[in-house]
Amino acid sequence: MVMFEHPNALASYLVLILGLGLGLILLQSVQQRGVADRSRKLQRLYPPGWLVYAAVYLNLLGIFSSGSRNGMLIAISQLVVFSLFVKANRTVLISGLLSLLAVVVAAALVGIGGRAVSLEGLTDDPRVGVWQIALELIRERPLLGWGLGNYKFLYPARIIDPVFDKIFHPHNFWLLLASEAGLLVMVGLTVVVGYVCFRAVHLLVTKQLAASDRPLMLGYLFAFWGCVAFALFDVTFYDARINVLNWIILAGIYSLTESSVAKPIAPSMLC
């Protein structure tokens, strides 16, 4: 609360760091199998393996302690995908599965932030009403929107519940962008960012990345998935630290797709 003022902002930051930490674990597992890094001088700058594991587990504890349901669900999804990518390394796989099990069991036993996990809690979430208001605003001004920052001023006239008399955004990044800036801006930004991510996933799936760069790419993708998934249920980019980190992660994805493509060996190098 001292650093981020709201549990969701803290959880949003931690899921980004969790994704990068999972990428570091994968990178270390690749190095242990003898795959050379393209810059060996950087290897000595990597933190020790035990320190990375400790940081990841503490990060999970921080996400759980934040009480953010969004953060918990995203952390679980990151761990599930992470476990699918480390079948060849038993130690890393066991660590991922144990982390996933610990998060699920803790949520089932003590709830999340004092709230029990239930289907009723999801269906009664005030976000549903807030999303409906955003959709109404989009239908009224679909192309140009109502102006950046105006959702919080338009909300009180369409209030859904006296308990929630002040809501500054519709708890969904795309609904916020479409209602305030219009569908053209929302679709345009989504296409540009989506193309960067699609190209990265395509290079990863088709194994066109250098072996030492695949864990780095996975780490960036894990982290940016945290950004995208959190944006489905909340808007945290008002915190400058989270906003800047999101853009840095996206820049990392773009940079790796440009510079780390595995090039075919030239004939002269085979002699």
C-alpha positions, 0 to 999 in steps of 0.5 A: 500500500505504501508503494502502489496505493492499491492491491491490484497495482501491486499485483499487476507489477508483480505478475510482470516481474514473475514472468521475467523471473520464469524466463530467467529460470528457463535461461539457466536450465538451458545454460546447464544443458551446455547451450552457449550464450551468444555473449559469454561475458554476460553469463557472470552477470546472471544471478545465482540459481538459488537466488532466482528461485527464491525471488520467484517464490517470494514473488508468488507470495507477494501476489497471494498476499496482495489479495488480488484475484486478477493477479492470482489467476494470471500467476496460475496461468503463467505457471501452467504455461511455464510447466508445459515448456520445461518437460525436459528439466525435471527440477524446473518442472517440479518447481513449477508444479509445486508452485502451482499447487501451492497457489491453488491450495492456498486460495482454496483454503484461505481465499484471496485477500479475505474473500472466498473463491466462488462462482457467485463472487465472480457473477456479482462483481461490479465490473459487469455493470461498469463494462455495460456502461462503457459499451453504452458510451461506445455505442453513442460515440463509436469513432472518436469517443468521449475524450481521454480521461472523461469516463470518470466524469460520465460514470456518476450519471449512469451509476450502477450502485450507490456503494460504487459512486466513484469509478475512474475507468471501466476496468478493461483497457480496450473498453476504456480506450474505445469509450474515450478515444474511439474504436479507430484508436483502440483497433489501431493500437491493438493491431500494432501491438498484436502484430509484434506479439504474433511475430514473436510467437511465430518465431518461437513456435517455428524455432527460428530463434537462437537457442539461447534467446528462446528462454529470454523470449519466453520470459518477455512473453510470460511478462507481457501476457501478465500485462494483457491479461490484467488489462482485461479486468483492470487498468493499472497503466496510470501507475508510471512504473507499471506503464513504463515496464509494460513498454520496456517488455514490449520493446524487448519482444520486438528487439528479440524478433529483430536481432535474435533470429537464427541465421543459416550458416554461411558455406564459407564457415563450413570449411 
